[in-house]
């Protein structure tokens, strides 16, 4: 918290090139999280649409991609692998924390972000999981402010979801709503091109 | 204690010259000697404040994903806070606006690890090297570096590799 306060305090006094007025971006990403005591991961395509003003951007985001349990990069090949699809819809607020100007029409920026959304998993064994998520993150981008705000951005989000206490085996063939009292964390990576 | 030190560093940063502050984030991965070998992946926020003669006070918060392979796999997560010092060992300007550097760093920290349905606090000490480049323009800087650090906890010594970016004003 102190680091975030320091970031905000130091940046607030600096002049900077503000964001454009529109957020329109598309890209690819990947994610890893925990589902029913197992690690799942996959790759996503994503689109973002919203508004911007000054240091702030607020937008909605849609993601569609794959998911796999027991076959992700972080999990060695196990005998039981379950594949499926994942959808996520959410809203995100992004705040421009720092800016470096190597050339007059080129910016290297740091941003802080917060997001809330809904995830839907559909596994090939007919398991369906719908769960909310809440996240915070950081981003790095290169922006050409004088050329339609062309932006290349990399973002890392920490997403926290309810930790299901019921295993996939017990949920097969049924709809398993997220429950339990604990939060489980995961990562989302995004690499987007924006205008 | 750590929180007070962070706030003191924050206040000091607030009154010092703005040219001497760096803020950024990093992505880390490595192996920690928690129970057996545990893979750790983390994302952190970093704050650095110039003290004198190339010495920087550093602090960081990091959230970590922990995983140990096996059947069943074991996993957890953790919060990490640290305070340390950093100093440039070697640097050279390869262009008027680009400086290469090798820095050394060392410090202490604390981890709150939740794994296998139980939480525990762990003190740690670390030391490492960072190498990268700094872009300079007017009174601004942007630095990118790769780091390798040894992390000592009560169960042994682990290794973390880091990719970091920092903005200075």
Interface residues (C-beta under 8 A of the other chain):
Chain A: X2 X3 X4 X5 X6 X7 X9 X10 X11 X13 X14 X32 X34 X37 X38 X39 X74 X75 X76 X78 X79 X97 X98 X99 X100 X101 X102 X108 X110 X137 X138 X140 X156 X158 X184 X185 X186 X187
Chain B: X3 X6 X7 X9 X10 X13 X14 X18 X21 X23 X24 X25 X27 X39 X41 X43 X45 X46 X47 X59 X60 X61 X63 X65 X67 X69 X71 X72 X73 X75 X77 X97 X135 X137 X138 X140 X141 X142 X165 X167 X169
